[in-house]
Amino acid sequence: MIARIRLNNLPFWIIMSIGSILVLGFGIIPIESALESINFQVIIFLFGMFSITSALERSGVLNYVVGTVLLRIKKADHIILVIVFLSGFLAAFVVNDTAAILLIPFAVSISNQLKIKPSIVLISIAIGINIGSTMTPIGSPQNLIIASQSGMDLPFMTFLSILGPPTIINLFLSGLVLHHYYKKTLITKSPLEEHYVKNDTKDLSSENQGNYEVSNKIKPIQFSFANRFAKISVLVFLSTIGAMILSEVTHLLFGVHVDIGIISLIGAAILYILCKERISILKDVNYSVLIFFVGMFIFTSALWTSGLIPSIMNYFPPLTLNNTHNETDNMLRNNAIISVESITMSQILSNVLSSSSTIIS
């Protein structure tokens, strides 16, 4: 029991590191194969994007954007729908892990302000992030693994064209369902009504109307894009996203393509060169995620080498790859098999491992 409790308290990246060390130690996979199994495109991309989003957060840009959106909500009963959409779109472009870490403090603040359970806001954020992150190849590491290992030529365009519309529809429907479920717990007062109080309630002259003092409960976000650090962070972020999309356009028109991992690394390099806060940015990078993915690639490769994953896959019916007259039926059948495989493997190995395993299979 004690050993199990201690294991449950370990961070997942440590567990994955222990697993990868064990498979190397027992010789399940040789070191050369382990190094070859690491997808450095994913690692480089994550380091670059974590660096850029770290700069956006440290410079106050992300807090300003999120805070400004939430403070402009006119009715409290709209809060859930706004949070779901905000979480979804944020996760689609700054990686879901970063979005989750960023939005947790806002969840606590909003729940205190509206006098509702924090779980309501946190669940809305969790659902929004999980749905929204599927919209782009950079929304989650799983998406990037699928985009890179599948040999997809235009991942951004493919993801947005196929997954964009259903993602937006699902965000809207999820927001409506959550709103209906929690409707009785939400107050009808505007979140802004408690932000400000009159400096002098006795003096209501016209020249003092509109003279407000910030309440101790909620303070407006003081921020200016004139700040050099903020300017560089925004420009690098927008340029990096733009370069990824432009790379796909040039690939489509002229056959010239630059890997999105290289693009994100170049963006991060520019950031470190131009910003004086480079040490702080470097410290804020989520290295535990990077270590987790290195271990995950090694561990997954070992599972394939040992024959465990192929054995599990044998329980599923094979995909129909030959062209027949019933192409629609084959497509529906294959999609159903892949969905069941992905869901089953994600429950056994976790969603990141299952995405890698399903692609390899």
C-alpha positions as CSV (number, residue, x, y, z in Angstrom):
1,M,0.0,0.0,0.0
2,I,2.8,2.4,0.9
3,A,4.7,1.7,-2.3
4,R,1.5,2.2,-4.3
5,I,0.8,5.6,-2.6
6,R,4.4,6.7,-3.3
7,L,4.1,5.6,-6.9
8,N,0.9,7.5,-7.3
9,N,2.5,10.7,-6.0
10,L,5.3,10.6,-8.5
11,P,5.1,12.9,-11.5
12,F,4.3,11.1,-14.7
13,W,7.5,12.2,-16.4
14,I,9.5,10.5,-13.6
15,I,7.5,7.3,-14.0
16,M,8.1,7.4,-17.8
17,S,11.8,8.0,-17.2
18,I,12.0,5.0,-14.9
19,G,10.2,2.9,-17.5
20,S,12.6,3.9,-20.3
21,I,15.6,3.2,-18.0
22,L,14.3,-0.2,-17.1
23,V,13.6,-1.3,-20.7
24,L,17.2,-0.2,-21.6
25,G,18.6,-1.8,-18.5
26,F,16.9,-5.2,-19.2
27,G,18.1,-5.0,-22.8
28,I,14.5,-5.0,-24.3
29,I,15.7,-2.3,-26.7
30,P,19.4,-1.5,-27.5
31,I,20.6,2.1,-27.0
32,E,21.0,2.7,-30.7
33,S,17.4,1.8,-31.4
34,A,16.3,3.9,-28.5
35,L,18.0,7.0,-29.8
36,E,16.6,6.3,-33.3
37,S,13.1,6.0,-31.8
38,I,13.1,9.6,-30.4
39,N,11.2,11.9,-32.6
40,F,13.4,15.0,-32.4
41,Q,10.9,17.0,-34.5
42,V,8.4,16.8,-31.6
43,I,11.1,17.6,-29.0
44,I,12.4,20.6,-30.9
45,F,8.9,21.9,-31.7
46,L,7.8,21.6,-28.0
47,F,11.0,23.4,-26.8
48,G,10.5,26.2,-29.3
49,M,6.8,26.7,-28.5
50,F,7.3,26.4,-24.8
51,S,9.9,29.1,-25.0
52,I,7.6,31.4,-27.0
53,T,4.6,30.8,-24.8
54,S,6.8,31.3,-21.7
55,A,7.7,34.7,-23.1
56,L,4.1,35.5,-23.8
57,E,3.1,34.6,-20.3
58,R,6.1,36.3,-18.5
59,S,5.6,39.5,-20.5
60,G,1.9,39.6,-19.4
61,V,0.5,39.2,-22.9
62,L,-1.5,36.0,-22.3
63,N,-2.8,37.2,-18.9
64,Y,-3.9,40.5,-20.6
65,V,-5.7,38.7,-23.4
66,V,-7.4,36.2,-21.2
67,G,-8.3,38.8,-18.5
68,T,-9.6,41.3,-21.1
69,V,-11.9,38.8,-22.6
70,L,-13.3,37.7,-19.3
71,L,-13.7,41.2,-18.0
72,R,-15.8,42.1,-21.0
73,I,-18.5,39.6,-20.3
74,K,-21.7,41.4,-19.9
75,K,-23.7,38.7,-18.2
76,A,-22.5,36.2,-15.7
77,D,-24.6,33.4,-17.2
78,H,-22.5,33.7,-20.4
79,I,-19.3,32.9,-18.5
80,I,-19.3,29.2,-19.3
81,L,-19.7,29.5,-23.0
82,V,-17.0,32.2,-23.1
83,I,-14.6,30.1,-21.0
84,V,-15.1,27.0,-23.2
85,F,-14.4,29.0,-26.4
86,L,-11.5,30.9,-24.9
87,S,-9.9,27.7,-23.6
88,G,-10.4,25.9,-26.9
89,F,-8.8,28.6,-29.1
90,L,-6.0,29.2,-26.7
91,A,-5.1,25.5,-26.6
92,A,-5.2,25.3,-30.4
93,F,-2.3,27.7,-30.7
94,V,-0.2,27.7,-27.5
95,V,-0.3,23.9,-26.8
96,N,-2.9,22.5,-24.4
97,D,-0.5,22.1,-21.5
98,T,0.4,25.8,-21.5
99,A,-3.3,26.7,-21.8
100,A,-4.2,24.6,-18.8
101,I,-1.4,26.0,-16.6
102,L,-2.3,29.6,-17.6
103,L,-6.1,29.3,-17.1
104,I,-6.1,27.7,-13.6
105,P,-5.4,31.0,-11.7
106,F,-8.2,32.7,-13.7
107,A,-10.5,29.8,-12.9
108,V,-10.0,30.4,-9.1
109,S,-10.5,34.2,-9.5
110,I,-13.6,33.8,-11.6
111,S,-15.2,31.3,-9.3
112,N,-14.5,33.6,-6.3
113,Q,-15.9,36.6,-8.1
114,L,-19.1,34.8,-9.3
115,K,-19.5,32.9,-6.0
116,I,-19.7,29.6,-7.7
117,K,-17.8,26.3,-7.2
118,P,-14.3,26.3,-8.8
119,S,-15.1,22.9,-10.3
120,I,-17.7,24.5,-12.7
121,V,-15.0,26.8,-14.2
122,L,-12.3,24.1,-14.2
123,I,-14.5,21.6,-15.9
124,S,-15.4,24.2,-18.6
125,I,-11.7,24.9,-19.1
126,A,-10.8,21.1,-19.3
127,I,-13.5,20.5,-21.8
128,G,-12.7,23.5,-23.9
129,I,-8.9,22.7,-23.9
130,N,-9.5,19.0,-24.9
131,I,-11.9,19.9,-27.7
132,G,-10.0,23.0,-29.0
133,S,-6.6,21.4,-29.0
134,T,-7.7,19.0,-31.7
135,M,-8.1,21.8,-34.3
136,T,-4.5,22.3,-35.2
137,P,-1.3,20.1,-35.4
138,I,0.3,22.2,-32.6
139,G,-2.7,22.1,-30.3
140,S,-1.3,19.0,-28.5
141,P,1.8,16.8,-28.7
142,Q,-0.5,14.0,-29.8
143,N,-1.5,15.9,-32.8
144,L,2.1,16.7,-33.7
145,I,3.0,13.1,-33.4
146,I,0.2,12.1,-35.8
147,A,1.1,15.0,-38.2
148,S,4.8,14.1,-38.3
149,Q,4.7,10.3,-38.3
150,S,1.8,10.0,-40.7
151,G,3.7,11.8,-43.4
152,M,1.0,14.4,-43.8
153,D,2.1,17.0,-46.4
154,L,0.0,20.0,-45.2
155,P,-0.8,19.4,-41.5
156,F,-2.0,22.9,-40.7
157,M,-4.4,23.0,-43.7
158,T,-5.5,19.4,-43.2
159,F,-6.3,19.8,-39.5
160,L,-8.0,23.1,-39.9
161,S,-10.1,22.1,-43.0
162,I,-11.2,18.8,-41.6
163,L,-11.2,19.4,-37.8
164,G,-11.9,23.1,-37.7
165,P,-15.7,23.1,-38.3
166,P,-16.5,20.2,-36.0
167,T,-14.3,21.6,-33.3
168,I,-16.1,24.9,-33.3
169,I,-19.5,23.1,-33.4
170,N,-18.4,20.9,-30.5
171,L,-17.2,23.9,-28.4
172,F,-20.5,25.6,-28.9
173,L,-22.5,22.5,-28.0
174,S,-20.4,21.7,-25.0
175,G,-20.8,25.2,-23.8
176,L,-24.5,25.1,-24.1
177,V,-24.7,21.7,-22.3
178,L,-22.5,23.0,-19.5
179,H,-24.5,26.2,-19.3
180,H,-27.8,24.3,-19.1
181,Y,-26.4,21.9,-16.5
182,Y,-25.0,24.6,-14.2
183,K,-27.6,27.2,-15.0
184,K,-29.1,27.3,-11.5
185,T,-25.8,27.9,-9.9
186,L,-24.9,31.0,-11.9
187,I,-26.0,34.4,-10.8
188,T,-27.5,36.9,-13.2
189,K,-25.3,39.8,-12.0
190,S,-22.6,41.1,-14.4
191,P,-19.0,40.1,-13.4
192,L,-18.1,43.8,-13.9
193,E,-20.6,45.0,-11.4
194,E,-18.4,44.0,-8.5
195,H,-15.1,45.3,-10.0
196,Y,-15.6,48.9,-9.1
197,V,-17.1,50.8,-6.2
198,K,-17.7,54.6,-5.9
199,N,-14.9,56.5,-4.3
200,D,-17.4,58.7,-2.5
201,T,-20.9,57.5,-2.4
202,K,-22.1,60.8,-1.0
203,D,-20.8,62.9,-3.9
204,L,-22.8,62.1,-6.9
205,S,-22.1,65.2,-8.9
206,S,-21.8,64.9,-12.7
207,E,-18.1,65.6,-12.6
208,N,-17.5,62.8,-10.3
209,Q,-19.7,60.3,-12.0
210,G,-17.7,57.5,-13.4
211,N,-14.8,58.1,-10.9
212,Y,-14.3,54.5,-9.7
213,E,-11.9,52.8,-7.4
214,V,-10.9,49.2,-7.9
215,S,-12.4,46.8,-5.5
216,N,-9.9,44.7,-3.4
217,K,-11.5,41.6,-4.8
218,I,-10.7,42.1,-8.5
219,K,-8.2,44.4,-10.0
220,P,-8.0,45.4,-13.7
221,I,-5.0,44.2,-15.6
222,Q,-2.4,46.9,-16.1
223,F,-0.6,46.2,-19.3
224,S,0.8,48.1,-22.3
225,F,2.0,46.7,-25.7
226,A,4.5,49.5,-25.6
227,N,6.6,47.2,-23.4
228,R,9.6,46.0,-25.5
229,F,9.4,42.4,-24.1
230,A,5.7,42.2,-24.9
231,K,6.2,43.5,-28.4
232,I,8.9,41.0,-29.2
233,S,6.9,38.2,-27.7
234,V,3.8,38.9,-29.7
235,L,5.8,39.5,-33.0
236,V,7.7,36.3,-32.6
237,F,4.6,34.3,-31.8
238,L,2.6,35.7,-34.7
239,S,5.6,35.3,-37.0
240,T,6.1,31.7,-36.0
241,I,2.5,30.7,-36.5
242,G,2.5,32.7,-39.8
243,A,5.7,31.0,-40.9
244,M,4.2,27.6,-40.3
245,I,1.1,28.4,-42.4
246,L,3.3,30.0,-45.1
247,S,5.5,27.0,-45.2
248,E,2.5,24.9,-46.2
249,V,1.4,27.4,-48.8
250,T,4.9,27.4,-50.4
251,H,4.9,23.6,-50.2
252,L,1.6,23.5,-52.0
253,L,2.6,26.0,-54.7
254,F,6.3,25.5,-55.2
255,G,7.2,22.3,-53.4
256,V,9.3,24.1,-50.8
257,H,8.6,23.0,-47.2
258,V,10.2,23.9,-43.9
259,D,9.6,21.6,-40.9
260,I,7.4,23.2,-38.2
261,G,9.9,22.0,-35.6
262,I,12.6,24.0,-37.2
263,I,10.3,27.0,-37.5
264,S,9.4,27.0,-33.8
265,L,13.1,26.6,-32.9
266,I,14.1,29.6,-35.1
267,G,11.3,31.6,-33.4
268,A,12.6,30.7,-30.0
269,A,16.2,31.5,-31.1
270,I,15.2,35.0,-32.2
271,L,13.4,35.4,-28.9
272,Y,16.5,34.5,-26.9
273,I,18.7,36.8,-29.0
274,L,16.4,39.8,-28.7
275,C,15.1,39.6,-25.2
276,K,17.0,40.5,-22.1
277,E,14.8,38.1,-20.1
278,R,16.2,35.1,-21.9
279,I,17.3,33.4,-18.7
280,S,13.9,33.7,-17.1
281,I,12.3,32.3,-20.3
282,L,14.7,29.4,-20.4
283,K,13.9,28.6,-16.7
284,D,10.1,28.6,-17.4
285,V,10.3,26.1,-20.2
286,N,8.3,22.9,-19.2
287,Y,11.3,20.5,-19.2
288,S,9.2,17.8,-17.5
289,V,7.1,17.4,-20.7
290,L,10.2,17.2,-22.9
291,I,11.7,14.5,-20.6
292,F,8.4,12.7,-20.6
293,F,8.3,12.6,-24.4
294,V,11.9,11.3,-24.7
295,G,11.0,8.5,-22.3
296,M,7.7,7.9,-24.0
297,F,9.4,7.4,-27.4
298,I,11.9,4.9,-26.0
299,F,9.3,3.1,-23.9
300,T,6.8,2.8,-26.9
301,S,9.6,1.5,-29.1
302,A,10.4,-1.1,-26.5
303,L,6.8,-2.2,-26.3
304,W,6.8,-2.8,-30.0
305,T,10.1,-4.6,-29.8
306,S,8.8,-6.8,-27.0
307,G,5.7,-7.7,-29.1
308,L,3.2,-6.4,-26.5
309,I,1.6,-3.8,-28.7
310,P,1.4,-6.1,-31.8
311,S,-0.2,-8.7,-29.6
312,I,-2.9,-6.3,-28.5
313,M,-3.4,-5.1,-32.0
314,N,-4.1,-8.6,-33.2
315,Y,-7.3,-8.6,-31.2
316,F,-8.7,-5.9,-33.5
317,P,-10.0,-6.7,-37.0
318,P,-7.6,-5.7,-39.9
319,L,-8.2,-2.6,-41.9
320,T,-9.6,-3.0,-45.5
321,L,-6.9,-1.5,-47.7
322,N,-7.9,-2.8,-51.1
323,N,-10.1,-0.7,-53.4
324,T,-13.6,-2.2,-53.9
325,H,-16.9,-1.0,-55.1
326,N,-18.0,-0.4,-51.5
327,E,-15.5,2.4,-50.8
328,T,-17.9,4.2,-48.4
329,D,-18.5,1.1,-46.4
330,N,-14.8,0.4,-46.2
331,M,-14.1,3.9,-45.1
332,L,-16.7,3.8,-42.3
333,R,-15.5,0.4,-41.2
334,N,-11.8,1.5,-41.1
335,N,-12.7,4.7,-39.2
336,A,-14.7,2.7,-36.7
337,I,-11.8,0.2,-36.2
338,I,-9.2,3.0,-35.8
339,S,-11.5,4.8,-33.3
340,V,-12.0,1.7,-31.2
341,E,-8.2,1.0,-31.3
342,S,-7.4,4.5,-30.3
343,I,-9.9,4.6,-27.5
344,T,-8.8,1.2,-26.2
345,M,-5.1,1.9,-26.4
346,S,-5.5,5.3,-24.8
347,Q,-7.0,3.6,-21.7
348,I,-4.2,1.1,-21.5
349,L,-1.2,3.2,-22.5
350,S,-2.4,6.9,-22.2
351,N,-3.4,9.1,-25.1
352,V,0.1,10.1,-26.1
353,L,1.4,6.5,-26.2
354,S,-1.7,5.3,-28.0
355,S,-1.4,8.0,-30.7
356,S,2.2,6.9,-31.4
357,S,1.3,3.2,-31.3
358,T,-1.8,3.6,-33.6
359,I,0.3,5.5,-36.2
360,I,3.0,2.9,-36.2
361,S,0.5,0.1,-36.6
